[in-house]
């Protein structure tokens, strides 16, 4: 039910990843992070927690990754307002939550879906599965 509500609340987020004119999906990565942050912060009361955290956007063809935060191992490098790097071969690429380089990350495969509703869901669903430091992790 929360997923349906989430999708309905996110309908107003504009399309940014599909190329517009000469832009590629990589030209709008920081905008994707901004939209995810806005959507999660706007709906904190819906989930009773802040879902925004460390995010990896990964191109499965090249393993090129884009992150909104630095990793603790120093693999990611600053690139304007984001961080970039190459995902190591030993890490499987999927739309999921992962532990990598000392952090819990939401991994989202690129390109994002063309369908607006699928795209908005894809941007947020991995974040729902990442425990935040303030949550009690002893209840596993």
C-alpha positions as CSV (number, residue, x, y, z in Angstrom):
1,X,0.0,0.0,0.0
2,X,2.8,2.4,0.9
3,X,4.4,1.7,-2.6
4,X,1.1,2.8,-4.3
5,X,1.0,5.9,-2.2
6,X,4.6,6.6,-2.9
7,X,4.1,6.4,-6.6
8,X,1.1,8.6,-6.4
9,X,3.0,11.2,-4.4
10,X,5.9,11.2,-6.9
11,X,3.9,11.9,-10.0
12,X,4.9,15.5,-10.0
13,X,8.6,14.8,-10.3
14,X,9.8,15.8,-13.8
15,X,11.4,13.5,-16.3
16,X,15.2,14.1,-16.2
17,X,17.2,11.0,-17.1
18,X,16.1,10.4,-20.7
19,X,18.1,12.6,-23.0
20,X,16.6,15.9,-24.1
21,X,18.1,17.3,-27.3
22,X,21.8,16.4,-27.1
23,X,21.9,15.6,-23.4
24,X,22.7,12.0,-22.3
25,X,21.5,10.3,-19.2
26,X,24.8,11.2,-17.5
27,X,24.2,14.9,-18.0
28,X,21.4,14.8,-15.5
29,X,22.7,12.6,-12.7
30,X,22.9,15.3,-10.1
31,X,19.3,16.2,-10.9
32,X,18.3,12.6,-10.3
33,X,19.9,12.8,-6.8
34,X,18.2,16.1,-6.1
35,X,14.8,14.7,-7.1
36,X,15.3,11.6,-4.9
37,X,16.3,13.7,-2.0
38,X,13.3,16.1,-2.4
39,X,10.8,13.2,-2.7
40,X,12.1,11.3,0.3
41,X,12.3,14.4,2.5
42,X,8.9,15.5,1.4
43,X,7.4,12.2,2.5
44,X,9.3,11.5,5.8
45,X,6.0,11.4,7.7
46,X,4.7,8.7,5.3
47,X,7.5,6.2,6.3
48,X,8.2,7.7,9.7
49,X,11.9,7.9,8.7
50,X,14.1,9.7,6.3
51,X,14.8,7.3,3.4
52,X,17.5,9.5,1.7
53,X,20.9,8.0,2.0
54,X,23.9,6.8,0.0
55,X,22.9,6.0,-3.6
56,X,24.8,4.4,-6.4
57,X,23.5,4.8,-10.0
58,X,25.3,2.2,-12.1
59,X,25.6,1.6,-15.8
60,X,25.6,-2.2,-16.2
61,X,27.4,-2.0,-19.6
62,X,30.4,-0.1,-18.4
63,X,30.2,-0.5,-14.6
64,X,30.5,3.3,-14.5
65,X,28.9,4.5,-11.2
66,X,27.7,7.8,-9.9
67,X,27.1,8.4,-6.2
68,X,25.7,11.2,-4.0
69,X,28.3,10.5,-1.3
70,X,31.9,9.5,-0.9
71,X,32.7,5.9,-0.1
72,X,35.0,5.1,2.9
73,X,37.6,3.4,0.8
74,X,38.4,6.3,-1.5
75,X,37.4,4.6,-4.7
76,X,34.9,7.3,-5.7
77,X,36.3,10.7,-6.9
78,X,34.5,14.1,-6.8
79,X,33.1,15.2,-10.1
80,X,31.3,18.6,-9.6
81,X,28.4,17.9,-7.3
82,X,28.6,14.1,-7.5
83,X,31.1,11.3,-7.1
84,X,32.1,8.9,-9.8
85,X,34.0,5.6,-10.2
86,X,34.0,2.1,-11.6
87,X,32.1,-0.6,-9.7
88,X,34.5,-3.5,-9.1
89,X,33.8,-6.7,-11.1
90,X,33.1,-8.7,-7.9
91,X,30.0,-6.6,-7.1
92,X,26.8,-7.8,-8.7
93,X,24.7,-5.0,-10.3
94,X,21.0,-4.9,-9.4
95,X,18.3,-2.6,-8.2
96,X,18.8,-3.4,-4.5
97,X,20.4,-2.3,-1.2
98,X,24.0,-3.4,-0.8
99,X,26.9,-3.0,1.6
100,X,30.0,-1.7,-0.1
101,X,33.1,0.1,1.1
102,X,31.9,0.5,4.6
103,X,28.4,1.9,3.8
104,X,24.9,0.8,3.1
105,X,23.9,1.9,-0.4
106,X,20.8,1.9,-2.6
107,X,22.0,0.7,-6.0
108,X,19.9,1.7,-9.0
109,X,20.8,0.5,-12.5
110,X,20.9,2.9,-15.4
111,X,19.3,3.8,-17.6
112,X,16.2,4.5,-15.6
113,X,12.9,3.2,-17.1
114,X,11.2,5.4,-19.8
115,X,7.8,5.0,-18.1
116,X,7.4,7.8,-15.6
117,X,5.8,5.7,-12.9
118,X,8.3,2.9,-13.1
119,X,11.2,5.5,-13.1
120,X,9.9,7.2,-10.0
121,X,9.4,3.9,-8.2
122,X,12.9,2.7,-9.2
123,X,14.5,5.9,-7.8
124,X,13.0,5.3,-4.3
125,X,12.4,1.6,-3.8
126,X,16.0,0.6,-3.0
127,X,16.2,3.3,-0.3
128,X,13.3,1.7,1.6
129,X,15.5,-1.3,2.3
130,X,18.6,0.4,3.8
131,X,18.7,0.6,7.6
132,X,19.7,4.0,8.9
133,X,22.2,4.3,11.7
134,X,19.4,5.6,14.0
135,X,17.4,2.3,13.5
136,X,17.8,-0.6,15.9
137,X,19.7,-3.2,13.9
138,X,19.6,-5.8,16.7
139,X,16.1,-7.0,15.8
140,X,17.2,-9.1,12.8
